[in-house]
Amino acid sequence: MKKILLPTDFSDDSMLAAEYALGLAEDLDAHVHLLHVFLPPGAMGDPLAYGAGRAAMAIPETAVGMKAQLLARMERFVHPLRLKAPERISYAVVEGATVEEIVDTCTEESMDMILMSTHGESALYRTLFGSVTAATIRRAPVPVLALPRAARYQGIKKIAYATDGSITDGRRLWQLSQQFQALNPQLYAVHVVEANEQPTHPQDEASISQELDRQLHQYDPDLPFETHVIKCEQLREGLEQFIQEHDIDLLALSTHKRNLFASWFYPSTAKHLLFHLATPLWVMHRE
């Protein structure tokens, strides 16, 4: 992993995300590219605008004037980051629709991942229109790391992959190991069996874990990871319990690209993980 794309709105949460991204970049020997997207003066409002941080500045009458103002603000924003690692930071300010520009930049600049804060947006926008982060996850050609406000980078030593037993999850685990190979993290495959599930042939956790472990190792028999099966009332409770008990630094999952919330977990669980989980969330796409 060599390139990290970091959309920013200049908010305090965005600075925390930038500090996290820089710490991760140093461990991965990667580069961080900050991106701010703006709409020109007089344009129709973008319901997913990643620009709450512009509220305090005077709005010029032309797009050229606005871009000049925002470039100056970006330079002030990145200054403390460049003092720490000048060779790892670049930035751009572009005009357009937020999610489209994020996705286009990701493709054009061959980014390896996108890192986004989940709390840089207003609760009203999240309620009425959905999140910029969620919309980016749906359309991004690369994995997205969704960062909660409480996250501070202290290394990534333990990664839990939430599996539903899909035949492709062995490959996803292998990809995860390659993406974070430089960090040499401990990998866990976690499957939650909800209390309301009634399998045709009930099995205990050990039997389910053994079968799941066999299936996940089909892609790479030598891939080192631990398999855990948890029985819990709700999926999200099981995942949060595992995260706390094992001191997990990153929760990873895969989802169908066309719809973040039409994946193996319930929509309410997806929203909870994205907006309320205190642990960074890594989302990959299934083909």
C-alpha positions as CSV (number, residue, x, y, z in Angstrom):
1,M,0.0,0.0,0.0
2,K,1.7,3.2,-1.2
3,K,-1.0,5.9,-1.6
4,I,-3.7,7.0,0.9
5,L,-6.4,9.4,-0.2
6,L,-7.7,11.6,2.6
7,P,-10.7,13.8,1.8
8,T,-10.9,16.8,4.2
9,D,-13.2,19.6,5.2
10,F,-10.7,21.4,7.4
11,S,-12.6,20.5,10.6
12,D,-11.1,19.3,13.9
13,D,-12.2,15.8,13.1
14,S,-10.4,16.0,9.7
15,M,-7.2,17.0,11.4
16,L,-7.5,14.0,13.7
17,A,-8.0,11.8,10.7
18,A,-5.0,13.4,9.0
19,E,-2.8,12.6,12.0
20,Y,-4.0,9.0,12.0
21,A,-3.3,8.8,8.2
22,L,0.2,10.2,8.7
23,G,1.0,7.7,11.4
24,L,-0.3,4.8,9.3
25,A,1.6,6.1,6.3
26,E,4.9,6.1,8.2
27,D,4.4,2.5,9.2
28,L,3.4,1.5,5.7
29,D,6.0,3.7,4.0
30,A,3.0,5.3,2.2
31,H,2.1,8.8,0.9
32,V,-1.0,10.8,2.0
33,H,-2.8,12.9,-0.5
34,L,-5.3,15.4,1.0
35,L,-8.3,16.4,-1.1
36,H,-10.9,19.2,-0.6
37,V,-13.9,19.4,-2.9
38,F,-16.0,22.5,-3.3
39,L,-19.0,23.8,-5.2
40,P,-18.7,27.1,-7.0
41,P,-20.6,30.2,-5.7
42,G,-24.2,30.1,-6.6
43,A,-24.3,26.3,-7.4
44,M,-27.0,24.1,-6.1
45,G,-26.2,22.7,-2.7
46,D,-24.6,19.3,-2.7
47,P,-26.4,17.2,-0.1
48,L,-23.2,15.2,0.4
49,A,-20.9,18.2,0.5
50,Y,-17.8,17.5,2.5
51,G,-17.4,21.1,3.2
52,A,-18.8,22.0,6.6
53,G,-15.5,23.5,7.5
54,R,-16.0,26.4,5.0
55,A,-18.8,27.9,7.0
56,A,-16.7,30.4,8.8
57,M,-15.1,32.0,5.7
58,A,-16.4,34.7,3.5
59,I,-17.6,33.3,0.2
60,P,-16.1,35.0,-2.9
61,E,-18.2,35.7,-6.0
62,T,-16.2,33.5,-8.4
63,A,-15.0,29.9,-8.4
64,V,-11.4,31.1,-9.0
65,G,-11.6,33.3,-6.0
66,M,-13.1,30.5,-3.9
67,K,-10.4,28.1,-5.0
68,A,-7.6,30.5,-4.1
69,Q,-9.1,31.0,-0.7
70,L,-9.5,27.3,-0.1
71,L,-5.9,26.6,-1.3
72,A,-4.6,29.1,1.2
73,R,-6.7,27.3,3.9
74,M,-5.4,23.9,2.8
75,E,-1.8,25.2,3.1
76,R,-2.5,26.3,6.6
77,F,-4.2,22.9,7.4
78,V,-1.3,20.8,6.1
79,H,1.5,22.9,7.6
80,P,1.7,21.0,10.9
81,L,1.6,17.7,9.1
82,R,4.4,18.7,6.7
83,L,6.6,19.7,9.7
84,K,6.4,16.0,10.8
85,A,6.8,14.3,7.4
86,P,7.1,16.7,4.4
87,E,7.9,14.0,2.0
88,R,4.7,12.1,2.7
89,I,2.2,14.9,2.1
90,S,0.5,16.3,-1.0
91,Y,-2.8,18.0,-1.5
92,A,-5.4,19.3,-4.0
93,V,-8.5,21.5,-4.0
94,V,-10.9,20.7,-6.8
95,E,-14.3,21.9,-7.9
96,G,-17.2,19.4,-8.3
97,A,-19.5,17.0,-6.6
98,T,-17.9,15.5,-3.5
99,V,-18.2,11.8,-4.0
100,E,-17.6,11.9,-7.7
101,E,-14.4,13.9,-7.2
102,I,-13.2,11.5,-4.5
103,V,-13.8,8.5,-6.7
104,D,-12.2,10.1,-9.8
105,T,-9.1,11.2,-7.9
106,C,-8.8,7.7,-6.4
107,T,-8.8,6.2,-9.9
108,E,-6.7,8.9,-11.7
109,E,-4.0,9.0,-9.0
110,S,-4.0,5.2,-8.5
111,M,-4.8,5.4,-4.8
112,D,-4.6,2.2,-2.7
113,M,-7.1,3.2,0.0
114,I,-9.3,6.0,1.1
115,L,-9.3,7.2,4.7
116,M,-12.3,9.2,5.9
117,S,-13.7,10.5,9.2
118,T,-17.2,9.4,10.0
119,H,-17.9,12.4,12.2
120,G,-17.0,15.4,10.0
121,E,-20.5,15.6,8.7
122,S,-23.6,17.0,10.4
123,A,-26.2,14.6,12.0
124,L,-28.9,16.2,9.8
125,Y,-27.1,15.3,6.6
126,R,-26.5,11.8,7.8
127,T,-30.2,11.5,8.6
128,L,-31.6,13.1,5.5
129,F,-29.1,12.2,2.8
130,G,-26.8,9.6,4.0
131,S,-23.1,9.9,4.7
132,V,-20.3,11.1,2.4
133,T,-18.4,8.2,3.9
134,A,-21.2,5.7,3.2
135,A,-21.6,7.0,-0.4
136,T,-17.9,6.8,-1.0
137,I,-17.8,3.2,0.3
138,R,-20.5,2.3,-2.2
139,R,-18.6,3.7,-5.2
140,A,-14.9,3.5,-4.3
141,P,-12.7,1.2,-6.4
142,V,-10.5,0.6,-3.4
143,P,-10.9,-0.2,0.3
144,V,-12.2,2.6,2.6
145,L,-11.0,3.1,6.2
146,A,-13.8,4.7,8.2
147,L,-12.3,6.5,11.2
148,P,-14.4,7.3,14.3
149,R,-13.7,10.4,16.3
150,A,-12.1,8.6,19.2
151,A,-9.5,6.9,17.1
152,R,-5.8,7.8,17.5
153,Y,-3.1,6.0,15.6
154,Q,-1.1,3.7,17.9
155,G,-0.2,1.0,15.4
156,I,-2.4,-1.8,14.0
157,K,-1.4,-4.9,15.8
158,K,-4.7,-6.9,15.7
159,I,-7.3,-7.0,12.9
160,A,-10.6,-8.8,13.1
161,Y,-12.3,-9.8,9.9
162,A,-16.1,-10.3,10.2
163,T,-17.0,-13.3,8.1
164,D,-20.4,-14.6,7.2
165,G,-18.9,-17.8,5.8
166,S,-18.9,-16.7,2.2
167,I,-16.8,-18.7,-0.2
168,T,-14.8,-15.6,-1.1
169,D,-13.9,-14.7,2.5
170,G,-10.7,-16.8,2.4
171,R,-9.5,-14.6,-0.4
172,R,-10.6,-11.4,1.5
173,L,-8.5,-12.5,4.5
174,W,-5.5,-13.1,2.2
175,Q,-5.9,-9.6,0.7
176,L,-6.2,-8.1,4.1
177,S,-2.9,-9.8,5.1
178,Q,-1.2,-8.4,2.0
179,Q,-2.6,-4.9,2.5
180,F,-1.2,-4.7,6.0
181,Q,1.8,-7.0,5.6
182,A,4.3,-4.4,6.7
183,L,2.6,-4.2,10.1
184,N,2.6,-7.9,10.6
185,P,-0.7,-7.9,12.5
186,Q,-2.5,-10.8,14.2
187,L,-5.5,-11.7,12.1
188,Y,-8.8,-13.0,13.4
189,A,-11.7,-14.4,11.4
190,V,-14.9,-13.8,13.5
191,H,-18.3,-15.3,12.8
192,V,-21.3,-14.3,14.9
193,V,-24.2,-16.7,15.2
194,E,-27.2,-14.7,16.3
195,A,-29.6,-16.2,18.9
196,N,-32.6,-16.2,16.5
197,E,-30.8,-18.3,13.9
198,Q,-32.1,-21.8,13.8
199,P,-29.8,-24.0,11.7
200,T,-31.2,-27.3,10.3
201,H,-28.4,-29.2,12.1
202,P,-27.4,-27.3,15.3
203,Q,-23.7,-27.3,16.0
204,D,-21.6,-26.1,18.9
205,E,-19.1,-23.3,18.5
206,A,-16.1,-25.6,18.2
207,S,-17.7,-27.6,15.3
208,I,-18.7,-24.4,13.4
209,S,-15.3,-22.9,14.0
210,Q,-13.5,-26.0,12.7
211,E,-15.6,-26.1,9.5
212,L,-15.2,-22.3,9.0
213,D,-11.4,-22.5,9.5
214,R,-11.2,-25.3,6.9
215,Q,-13.2,-23.3,4.4
216,L,-11.3,-20.1,4.9
217,H,-7.9,-21.8,4.5
218,Q,-8.8,-23.2,1.1
219,Y,-7.5,-20.0,-0.6
220,D,-4.2,-20.0,1.2
221,P,-3.5,-23.0,3.5
222,D,-0.5,-21.3,5.1
223,L,-2.2,-18.1,5.9
224,P,-1.9,-17.5,9.7
225,F,-5.1,-16.4,11.5
226,E,-7.4,-17.5,14.3
227,T,-11.0,-18.4,13.8
228,H,-13.6,-17.5,16.4
229,V,-17.3,-18.3,16.4
230,I,-19.5,-16.3,18.8
231,K,-23.1,-16.9,19.7
232,C,-24.8,-13.7,20.7
233,E,-28.2,-12.0,20.7
234,Q,-27.3,-9.5,17.9
235,L,-24.5,-9.4,15.4
236,R,-23.2,-6.0,16.4
237,E,-23.1,-6.9,20.0
238,G,-21.0,-10.0,19.2
239,L,-18.6,-8.0,17.2
240,E,-18.2,-5.3,19.8
241,Q,-17.7,-7.9,22.5
242,F,-15.0,-9.5,20.5
243,I,-13.3,-6.2,19.8
244,Q,-13.2,-5.3,23.5
245,E,-12.1,-8.7,24.7
246,H,-9.3,-9.0,22.2
247,D,-8.2,-5.4,22.0
248,I,-8.8,-5.1,18.3
249,D,-7.3,-2.2,16.4
250,L,-9.2,-2.6,13.1
251,L,-12.5,-4.3,12.2
252,A,-12.6,-5.4,8.6
253,L,-15.5,-6.6,6.5
254,S,-16.5,-7.0,2.9
255,T,-19.6,-5.9,1.2
256,H,-21.3,-5.8,-2.2
257,K,-20.1,-2.7,-4.0
258,R,-23.4,-1.6,-5.3
259,N,-25.0,-1.2,-1.8
260,L,-23.2,-0.9,1.5
261,F,-26.4,-1.8,3.4
262,A,-27.5,-4.7,1.2
263,S,-24.7,-6.9,2.4
264,W,-24.7,-9.9,4.7
265,F,-25.4,-7.8,7.8
266,Y,-28.6,-6.0,8.5
267,P,-29.0,-2.3,7.6
268,S,-29.2,-1.2,11.2
269,T,-26.0,-3.1,12.0
270,A,-24.2,-1.5,9.1
271,K,-25.2,2.0,10.1
272,H,-24.3,1.3,13.7
273,L,-20.8,0.0,12.8
274,L,-20.2,3.0,10.5
275,F,-21.4,5.8,12.8
276,H,-21.1,4.5,16.3
277,L,-18.3,1.9,16.4
278,A,-15.3,3.2,18.4
279,T,-12.9,1.1,16.4
280,P,-11.7,2.0,12.8
281,L,-13.7,0.1,10.2
282,W,-12.0,-1.3,7.0
283,V,-14.5,-2.0,4.2
284,M,-13.6,-4.1,1.1
285,H,-15.8,-4.9,-1.9
286,R,-16.8,-8.3,-3.1
287,E,-16.8,-8.9,-6.8
